């Protein structure tokens, strides 16, 4: 699950970039996407 955040940090990505990437369903990596969406007050499942 941490790999997504590590790649994002390495390449200077934003929460928006992370929110727009594909995440497998159902997996814990969806929590990362939801957190990224929550930054912009757009979380789907929270």
PDB file of N, H, CA, C and O in Angstrom:
ATOM      1  N   UNK A   1       0.818  -1.185   0.000  1.00  0.00           N
ATOM      2  CA  UNK A   1       0.000   0.000   0.000  1.00  0.00           C
ATOM      3  C   UNK A   1       0.866   1.256   0.000  1.00  0.00           C
ATOM      4  O   UNK A   1       0.472   2.275  -0.565  1.00  0.00           O
ATOM      5  N   UNK A   2       2.014   1.197   0.612  1.00  0.00           N
ATOM      6  H   UNK A   2       2.334   0.368   1.071  1.00  0.00           H
ATOM      7  CA  UNK A   2       2.883   2.365   0.718  1.00  0.00           C
ATOM      8  C   UNK A   2       3.535   2.715  -0.613  1.00  0.00           C
ATOM      9  O   UNK A   2       3.964   3.852  -0.810  1.00  0.00           O
ATOM     10  N   UNK A   3       3.615   1.747  -1.535  1.00  0.00           N
ATOM     11  H   UNK A   3       3.266   0.823  -1.375  1.00  0.00           H
ATOM     12  CA  UNK A   3       4.315   1.985  -2.800  1.00  0.00           C
ATOM     13  C   UNK A   3       3.706   3.145  -3.583  1.00  0.00           C
ATOM     14  O   UNK A   3       4.433   3.890  -4.240  1.00  0.00           O
ATOM     15  N   UNK A   4       2.396   3.309  -3.526  1.00  0.00           N
ATOM     16  H   UNK A   4       1.805   2.704  -2.992  1.00  0.00           H
ATOM     17  CA  UNK A   4       1.763   4.403  -4.264  1.00  0.00           C
ATOM     18  C   UNK A   4       2.224   5.759  -3.743  1.00  0.00           C
ATOM     19  O   UNK A   4       2.537   6.657  -4.523  1.00  0.00           O
ATOM     20  N   UNK A   5       2.264   5.899  -2.438  1.00  0.00           N
ATOM     21  H   UNK A   5       2.010   5.169  -1.803  1.00  0.00           H
ATOM     22  CA  UNK A   5       2.709   7.162  -1.840  1.00  0.00           C
ATOM     23  C   UNK A   5       4.190   7.408  -2.115  1.00  0.00           C
ATOM     24  O   UNK A   5       4.597   8.547  -2.342  1.00  0.00           O
ATOM     25  N   UNK A   6       4.992   6.356  -2.097  1.00  0.00           N
ATOM     26  H   UNK A   6       4.661   5.430  -1.913  1.00  0.00           H
ATOM     27  CA  UNK A   6       6.432   6.509  -2.372  1.00  0.00           C
ATOM     28  C   UNK A   6       6.688   6.988  -3.796  1.00  0.00           C
ATOM     29  O   UNK A   6       7.504   7.884  -4.014  1.00  0.00           O
ATOM     30  N   UNK A   7       6.001   6.403  -4.755  1.00  0.00           N
ATOM     31  H   UNK A   7       5.338   5.675  -4.578  1.00  0.00           H
ATOM     32  CA  UNK A   7       6.166   6.823  -6.152  1.00  0.00           C
ATOM     33  C   UNK A   7       5.702   8.264  -6.314  1.00  0.00           C
ATOM     34  O   UNK A   7       6.352   9.055  -6.998  1.00  0.00           O
ATOM     35  N   UNK A   8       4.601   8.600  -5.699  1.00  0.00           N
ATOM     36  H   UNK A   8       4.073   7.958  -5.144  1.00  0.00           H
ATOM     37  CA  UNK A   8       4.078   9.965  -5.767  1.00  0.00           C
ATOM     38  C   UNK A   8       5.083  10.971  -5.218  1.00  0.00           C
ATOM     39  O   UNK A   8       5.320  12.012  -5.830  1.00  0.00           O
ATOM     40  N   UNK A   9       5.668  10.665  -4.079  1.00  0.00           N
ATOM     41  H   UNK A   9       5.476   9.819  -3.582  1.00  0.00           H
ATOM     42  CA  UNK A   9       6.654  11.566  -3.469  1.00  0.00           C
ATOM     43  C   UNK A   9       7.909  11.669  -4.328  1.00  0.00           C
ATOM     44  O   UNK A   9       8.465  12.757  -4.478  1.00  0.00           O
ATOM     45  N   UNK A  10       8.355  10.563  -4.886  1.00  0.00           N
ATOM     46  H   UNK A  10       7.903   9.680  -4.763  1.00  0.00           H
ATOM     47  CA  UNK A  10       9.570  10.551  -5.703  1.00  0.00           C
ATOM     48  C   UNK A  10       9.439  11.443  -6.931  1.00  0.00           C
ATOM     49  O   UNK A  10      10.397  12.107  -7.325  1.00  0.00           O
ATOM     50  N   UNK A  11       8.268  11.457  -7.528  1.00  0.00           N
ATOM     51  H   UNK A  11       7.489  10.917  -7.208  1.00  0.00           H
ATOM     52  CA  UNK A  11       8.068  12.224  -8.752  1.00  0.00           C
ATOM     53  C   UNK A  11       7.354  13.554  -8.525  1.00  0.00           C
ATOM     54  O   UNK A  11       6.942  14.211  -9.481  1.00  0.00           O
ATOM     55  N   UNK A  12       7.209  13.949  -7.263  1.00  0.00           N
ATOM     56  H   UNK A  12       7.544  13.415  -6.487  1.00  0.00           H
ATOM     57  CA  UNK A  12       6.626  15.251  -6.947  1.00  0.00           C
ATOM     58  C   UNK A  12       5.160  15.379  -7.324  1.00  0.00           C
ATOM     59  O   UNK A  12       4.697  16.458  -7.693  1.00  0.00           O
ATOM     60  N   UNK A  13       4.436  14.280  -7.232  1.00  0.00           N
ATOM     61  H   UNK A  13       4.812  13.403  -6.932  1.00  0.00           H
ATOM     62  CA  UNK A  13       3.018  14.298  -7.577  1.00  0.00           C
ATOM     63  C   UNK A  13       2.175  14.936  -6.485  1.00  0.00           C
ATOM     64  O   UNK A  13       2.642  15.175  -5.372  1.00  0.00           O
ATOM     65  N   UNK A  14       0.941  15.202  -6.825  1.00  0.00           N
ATOM     66  H   UNK A  14       0.561  15.008  -7.729  1.00  0.00           H
ATOM     67  CA  UNK A  14       0.007  15.818  -5.881  1.00  0.00           C
ATOM     68  C   UNK A  14      -1.069  14.812  -5.467  1.00  0.00           C
ATOM     69  O   UNK A  14      -1.161  13.715  -6.017  1.00  0.00           O
ATOM     70  N   UNK A  15      -1.872  15.210  -4.494  1.00  0.00           N
ATOM     71  H   UNK A  15      -1.797  16.102  -4.047  1.00  0.00           H
ATOM     72  CA  UNK A  15      -2.993  14.371  -4.083  1.00  0.00           C
ATOM     73  C   UNK A  15      -3.945  14.168  -5.261  1.00  0.00           C
ATOM     74  O   UNK A  15      -4.533  13.097  -5.408  1.00  0.00           O
ATOM     75  N   UNK A  16      -4.093  15.182  -6.088  1.00  0.00           N
ATOM     76  H   UNK A  16      -3.615  16.053  -5.968  1.00  0.00           H
ATOM     77  CA  UNK A  16      -4.947  15.079  -7.279  1.00  0.00           C
ATOM     78  C   UNK A  16      -4.424  13.997  -8.226  1.00  0.00           C
ATOM     79  O   UNK A  16      -5.205  13.217  -8.770  1.00  0.00           O
ATOM     80  N   UNK A  17      -3.103  13.950  -8.422  1.00  0.00           N
ATOM     81  H   UNK A  17      -2.468  14.584  -7.980  1.00  0.00           H
ATOM     82  CA  UNK A  17      -2.503  12.915  -9.271  1.00  0.00           C
ATOM     83  C   UNK A  17      -2.808  11.527  -8.723  1.00  0.00           C
ATOM     84  O   UNK A  17      -3.158  10.616  -9.473  1.00  0.00           O
ATOM     85  N   UNK A  18      -2.675  11.378  -7.431  1.00  0.00           N
ATOM     86  H   UNK A  18      -2.391  12.118  -6.821  1.00  0.00           H
ATOM     87  CA  UNK A  18      -2.934  10.087  -6.798  1.00  0.00           C
ATOM     88  C   UNK A  18      -4.403   9.704  -6.917  1.00  0.00           C
ATOM     89  O   UNK A  18      -4.726   8.544  -7.172  1.00  0.00           O
ATOM     90  N   UNK A  19      -5.279  10.660  -6.736  1.00  0.00           N
ATOM     91  H   UNK A  19      -5.017  11.603  -6.529  1.00  0.00           H
ATOM     92  CA  UNK A  19      -6.713  10.386  -6.815  1.00  0.00           C
ATOM     93  C   UNK A  19      -7.130   9.965  -8.221  1.00  0.00           C
ATOM     94  O   UNK A  19      -8.096   9.219  -8.379  1.00  0.00           O
ATOM     95  N   UNK A  20      -6.419  10.430  -9.237  1.00  0.00           N
ATOM     96  H   UNK A  20      -5.634  11.037  -9.108  1.00  0.00           H
ATOM     97  CA  UNK A  20      -6.784  10.128 -10.622  1.00  0.00           C
ATOM     98  C   UNK A  20      -6.216   8.806 -11.135  1.00  0.00           C
ATOM     99  O   UNK A  20      -6.574   8.381 -12.233  1.00  0.00           O
ATOM    100  N   UNK A  21      -5.346   8.148 -10.378  1.00  0.00           N
ATOM    101  H   UNK A  21      -5.055   8.494  -9.485  1.00  0.00           H
ATOM    102  CA  UNK A  21      -4.793   6.873 -10.828  1.00  0.00           C
ATOM    103  C   UNK A  21      -5.764   5.729 -10.541  1.00  0.00           C
ATOM    104  O   UNK A  21      -6.623   5.834  -9.666  1.00  0.00           O
ATOM    105  N   UNK A  22      -5.614   4.643 -11.284  1.00  0.00           N
ATOM    106  H   UNK A  22      -4.916   4.558 -11.994  1.00  0.00           H
ATOM    107  CA  UNK A  22      -6.463   3.466 -11.088  1.00  0.00           C
ATOM    108  C   UNK A  22      -6.042   2.727  -9.824  1.00  0.00           C
ATOM    109  O   UNK A  22      -4.853   2.578  -9.544  1.00  0.00           O
ATOM    110  N   UNK A  23      -7.018   2.275  -9.080  1.00  0.00           N
ATOM    111  H   UNK A  23      -7.984   2.396  -9.307  1.00  0.00           H
ATOM    112  CA  UNK A  23      -6.782   1.480  -7.880  1.00  0.00           C
ATOM    113  C   UNK A  23      -7.649   0.232  -7.974  1.00  0.00           C
ATOM    114  O   UNK A  23      -8.841   0.311  -8.270  1.00  0.00           O
ATOM    115  N   UNK A  24      -7.037  -0.918  -7.719  1.00  0.00           N
ATOM    116  H   UNK A  24      -6.068  -0.982  -7.479  1.00  0.00           H
ATOM    117  CA  UNK A  24      -7.779  -2.179  -7.788  1.00  0.00           C
ATOM    118  C   UNK A  24      -8.879  -2.215  -6.735  1.00  0.00           C
ATOM    119  O   UNK A  24      -8.747  -1.633  -5.658  1.00  0.00           O
ATOM    120  N   UNK A  25      -9.963  -2.906  -7.062  1.00  0.00           N
ATOM    121  H   UNK A  25     -10.071  -3.379  -7.937  1.00  0.00           H
ATOM    122  CA  UNK A  25     -11.095  -2.997  -6.143  1.00  0.00           C
ATOM    123  C   UNK A  25     -11.426  -4.466  -5.952  1.00  0.00           C
ATOM    124  O   UNK A  25     -11.440  -5.193  -6.945  1.00  0.00           O
ATOM    125  N   UNK A  26     -11.681  -4.936  -4.799  1.00  0.00           N
ATOM    126  H   UNK A  26     -11.670  -4.346  -3.992  1.00  0.00           H
ATOM    127  CA  UNK A  26     -11.555  -4.266  -3.507  1.00  0.00           C
ATOM    128  C   UNK A  26     -10.175  -4.528  -2.906  1.00  0.00           C
ATOM    129  O   UNK A  26      -9.793  -5.683  -2.720  1.00  0.00           O
ATOM    130  N   UNK A  27      -9.460  -3.516  -2.615  1.00  0.00           N
ATOM    131  H   UNK A  27      -9.771  -2.577  -2.767  1.00  0.00           H
ATOM    132  CA  UNK A  27      -8.148  -3.642  -1.980  1.00  0.00           C
ATOM    133  C   UNK A  27      -7.934  -2.504  -0.997  1.00  0.00           C
ATOM    134  O   UNK A  27      -8.687  -1.531  -0.967  1.00  0.00           O
ATOM    135  N   UNK A  28      -6.909  -2.649  -0.210  1.00  0.00           N
ATOM    136  H   UNK A  28      -6.298  -3.440  -0.235  1.00  0.00           H
ATOM    137  CA  UNK A  28      -6.578  -1.590   0.742  1.00  0.00           C
ATOM    138  C   UNK A  28      -6.033  -0.350   0.046  1.00  0.00           C
ATOM    139  O   UNK A  28      -6.061   0.743   0.611  1.00  0.00           O
ATOM    140  N   UNK A  29      -5.538  -0.514  -1.178  1.00  0.00           N
ATOM    141  H   UNK A  29      -5.516  -1.402  -1.637  1.00  0.00           H
ATOM    142  CA  UNK A  29      -5.007   0.655  -1.876  1.00  0.00           C
ATOM    143  C   UNK A  29      -6.107   1.667  -2.174  1.00  0.00           C
ATOM    144  O   UNK A  29      -5.822   2.840  -2.416  1.00  0.00           O
ATOM    145  N   UNK A  30      -7.346   1.227  -2.158  1.00  0.00           N
ATOM    146  H   UNK A  30      -7.578   0.274  -1.962  1.00  0.00           H
ATOM    147  CA  UNK A  30      -8.452   2.170  -2.335  1.00  0.00           C
ATOM    148  C   UNK A  30      -8.491   3.188  -1.198  1.00  0.00           C
ATOM    149  O   UNK A  30      -8.965   4.309  -1.382  1.00  0.00           O
ATOM    150  N   UNK A  31      -8.002   2.807  -0.042  1.00  0.00           N
ATOM    151  H   UNK A  31      -7.617   1.896   0.108  1.00  0.00           H
ATOM    152  CA  UNK A  31      -7.949   3.749   1.084  1.00  0.00           C
ATOM    153  C   UNK A  31      -7.027   4.915   0.762  1.00  0.00           C
ATOM    154  O   UNK A  31      -7.292   6.046   1.170  1.00  0.00           O
ATOM    155  N   UNK A  32      -5.950   4.651   0.035  1.00  0.00           N
ATOM    156  H   UNK A  32      -5.735   3.732  -0.297  1.00  0.00           H
ATOM    157  CA  UNK A  32      -5.036   5.715  -0.384  1.00  0.00           C
ATOM    158  C   UNK A  32      -5.757   6.670  -1.327  1.00  0.00           C
ATOM    159  O   UNK A  32      -5.630   7.888  -1.201  1.00  0.00           O
ATOM    160  N   UNK A  33      -6.505   6.122  -2.262  1.00  0.00           N
ATOM    161  H   UNK A  33      -6.608   5.132  -2.365  1.00  0.00           H
ATOM    162  CA  UNK A  33      -7.263   6.964  -3.193  1.00  0.00           C
ATOM    163  C   UNK A  33      -8.280   7.809  -2.438  1.00  0.00           C
ATOM    164  O   UNK A  33      -8.412   9.004  -2.704  1.00  0.00           O
ATOM    165  N   UNK A  34      -8.994   7.206  -1.507  1.00  0.00           N
ATOM    166  H   UNK A  34      -8.887   6.236  -1.291  1.00  0.00           H
ATOM    167  CA  UNK A  34      -9.988   7.947  -0.732  1.00  0.00           C
ATOM    168  C   UNK A  34      -9.337   9.076   0.069  1.00  0.00           C
ATOM    169  O   UNK A  34      -9.894  10.168   0.177  1.00  0.00           O
ATOM    170  N   UNK A  35      -8.167   8.807   0.624  1.00  0.00           N
ATOM    171  H   UNK A  35      -7.714   7.920   0.536  1.00  0.00           H
ATOM    172  CA  UNK A  35      -7.455   9.849   1.369  1.00  0.00           C
ATOM    173  C   UNK A  35      -7.057  10.996   0.449  1.00  0.00           C
ATOM    174  O   UNK A  35      -7.160  12.164   0.824  1.00  0.00           O
ATOM    175  N   UNK A  36      -6.606  10.663  -0.751  1.00  0.00           N
ATOM    176  H   UNK A  36      -6.522   9.715  -1.056  1.00  0.00           H
ATOM    177  CA  UNK A  36      -6.233  11.699  -1.716  1.00  0.00           C
ATOM    178  C   UNK A  36      -7.455  12.513  -2.128  1.00  0.00           C
ATOM    179  O   UNK A  36      -7.370  13.733  -2.268  1.00  0.00           O
ATOM    180  N   UNK A  37      -8.577  11.850  -2.322  1.00  0.00           N
ATOM    181  H   UNK A  37      -8.645  10.859  -2.208  1.00  0.00           H
ATOM    182  CA  UNK A  37      -9.804  12.564  -2.657  1.00  0.00           C
ATOM    183  C   UNK A  37     -10.279  13.427  -1.491  1.00  0.00           C
ATOM    184  O   UNK A  37     -10.824  14.510  -1.704  1.00  0.00           O
ATOM    185  N   UNK A  38     -10.076  12.957  -0.268  1.00  0.00           N
ATOM    186  H   UNK A  38      -9.633  12.077  -0.095  1.00  0.00           H
ATOM    187  CA  UNK A  38     -10.503  13.712   0.911  1.00  0.00           C
ATOM    188  C   UNK A  38      -9.757  15.033   1.045  1.00  0.00           C
ATOM    189  O   UNK A  38     -10.292  15.992   1.602  1.00  0.00           O
ATOM    190  N   UNK A  39      -8.534  15.092   0.542  1.00  0.00           N
ATOM    191  H   UNK A  39      -8.100  14.312   0.090  1.00  0.00           H
ATOM    192  CA  UNK A  39      -7.775  16.346   0.577  1.00  0.00           C
ATOM    193  C   UNK A  39      -8.559  17.443  -0.134  1.00  0.00           C
ATOM    194  O   UNK A  39      -8.571  18.592   0.308  1.00  0.00           O
ATOM    195  N   UNK A  40      -9.203  17.090  -1.220  1.00  0.00           N
ATOM    196  H   UNK A  40      -9.194  16.157  -1.580  1.00  0.00           H
ATOM    197  CA  UNK A  40      -9.994  18.051  -1.987  1.00  0.00           C
ATOM    198  C   UNK A  40     -11.472  18.008  -1.644  1.00  0.00           C
ATOM    199  O   UNK A  40     -12.300  18.502  -2.409  1.00  0.00           O
ATOM    200  N   UNK A  41     -11.816  17.415  -0.487  1.00  0.00           N
ATOM    201  H   UNK A  41     -11.143  17.014   0.134  1.00  0.00           H
ATOM    202  CA  UNK A  41     -13.211  17.297  -0.040  1.00  0.00           C
ATOM    203  C   UNK A  41     -14.089  16.554  -1.054  1.00  0.00           C
ATOM    204  O   UNK A  41     -15.258  16.891  -1.239  1.00  0.00           O
ATOM    205  N   UNK A  42     -13.503  15.524  -1.715  1.00  0.00           N
ATOM    206  H   UNK A  42     -12.553  15.250  -1.565  1.00  0.00           H
ATOM    207  CA  UNK A  42     -14.241  14.776  -2.728  1.00  0.00           C
ATOM    208  C   UNK A  42     -14.275  13.281  -2.442  1.00  0.00           C
ATOM    209  O   UNK A  42     -14.493  12.489  -3.359  1.00  0.00           O
ATOM    210  N   UNK A  43     -14.068  12.882  -1.213  1.00  0.00           N
ATOM    211  H   UNK A  43     -13.891  13.525  -0.468  1.00  0.00           H
ATOM    212  CA  UNK A  43     -14.057  11.457  -0.884  1.00  0.00           C
ATOM    213  C   UNK A  43     -15.410  10.823  -1.206  1.00  0.00           C
ATOM    214  O   UNK A  43     -16.460  11.434  -1.002  1.00  0.00           O
ATOM    215  N   UNK A  44     -15.370   9.611  -1.702  1.00  0.00           N
ATOM    216  H   UNK A  44     -14.517   9.115  -1.868  1.00  0.00           H
ATOM    217  CA  UNK A  44     -16.586   8.921  -2.117  1.00  0.00           C
ATOM    218  C   UNK A  44     -17.193   8.111  -0.969  1.00  0.00           C
ATOM    219  O   UNK A  44     -18.409   8.128  -0.778  1.00  0.00           O
ATOM    220  N   UNK A  45     -16.371   7.413  -0.216  1.00  0.00           N
ATOM    221  H   UNK A  45     -15.383   7.399  -0.371  1.00  0.00           H
ATOM    222  CA  UNK A  45     -16.867   6.478   0.793  1.00  0.00           C
ATOM    223  C   UNK A  45     -16.638   6.922   2.228  1.00  0.00           C
ATOM    224  O   UNK A  45     -16.764   6.104   3.140  1.00  0.00           O
ATOM    225  N   UNK A  46     -16.317   8.145   2.455  1.00  0.00           N
ATOM    226  H   UNK A  46     -16.214   8.809   1.715  1.00  0.00           H
ATOM    227  CA  UNK A  46     -16.080   8.594   3.839  1.00  0.00           C
ATOM    228  C   UNK A  46     -17.182   9.504   4.286  1.00  0.00           C
ATOM    229  O   UNK A  46     -17.164   9.986   5.419  1.00  0.00           O
TER     230      UNK A  46
END
